[in-house]
Amino acid sequence: MIYNLCERIAELRNTFGLTQSDLAKRLEVTRSAVNAWEMGFATPQLKNIIEMSKIFNTTVDGLLNTTSKVVIDITDLSEKEQQAVFNIVDCLKNKTEKQ
């Protein structure tokens, strides 16, 4: 699991255009800690994994695994608007399955 996590951290950090120093500042850790995670020499604490999942707009599971998931916060939408979003997603999934 460490091997996949270290690659995933580096991949997401690069995707988001962050340097190791940038990520370290956001997590309030040292750059060398981020480097150690990416090299597989150390594993981040759970609180840092949770915070990275927020920074990278993914789930903790998405950070720990290579499966891509997109998380969109729609909690500020009304119940009716949220349902509309769910309906659109269902429609797009059904369209993809039929192709």
N, C-alpha and C positions, 0 to 999 in steps of 0.2 A: 504494500500500500504506500509506503514512503516513496518508492520510485515513481509511482503515478502522481502522487501529490506534488513532489518536487517539480516534475515536468509541467503539471497543471498550473502551479503558481507562476512559473516563468512564462508559460504560454499566455495566461490571462493578463499578467502584468504587461507583457509586450503588446498584447491586443489593445489594452487601454492606454498605451503610450506612456507608461510609468517607468521610471528608473527604479533600481533597487532602493536608492535613497528616498525617492518620492513615496514609495510604499512604506518604507520604514518610518518615515515621519508621520504618515497617516495612522500607522499602527502603534506609534510611540515605542518603537524598538530600534535597535541599531541596524545599520545597513549590513553589517556582517552577519546579523541574525537572519535577515532575509536571504543573504547569499548562502548561508549554511542550509536553510530550508531548500533552496533551489538546487543545491549540490547534493542533497540527500544526507548531509552530515547530522542534521537535527530535524526535529519535528516541531512545528509551531504548537503553542498551547491552544486549547479549545477556544478560549476567548479570541485569539488571533484568527483562528479558522473562521469563526462566526463573523468577525469584523471583515475579513477578506471576502466572504460570501456577499456581504452588503456592498463593499467597494466594487466588486466585479459583477454585481447585479445577477447573482446566481444563488442557488440553494447550497447549503452545506454539502448535501449529496452531490450536487453538480460540481462542487469544488473537489470533493474527494474522488469522484469518478470522472470519466471522460465523456459521459453522456451530456449532451448540450441541452440545457433547459433555459428558457427565458422567463424571468420573473417580472411581472408588471404590477405595480401597486395601484389598484383601482378602488381602494377603500374610501377615498374622498368622493367617489361618484355615488349618485343616488342608487337605490336598489333597482330601479327601472333601468338606469344606465348600465349598471353592472350586468343585468340580465341581457341587455342588448350586446354587450361585449361577449358574454358566454355564447350567445346565439351565433354571432359572427364566427367565433372560433369553431363551434360545432359545424357550421356550414362549410368552412374551409377544410376541416378535417375530412368531412364526408366527400367533398370534391376531390381531395387528394386520394382517398381510398378507391374511388371509382375509376381513376385514371390508370 
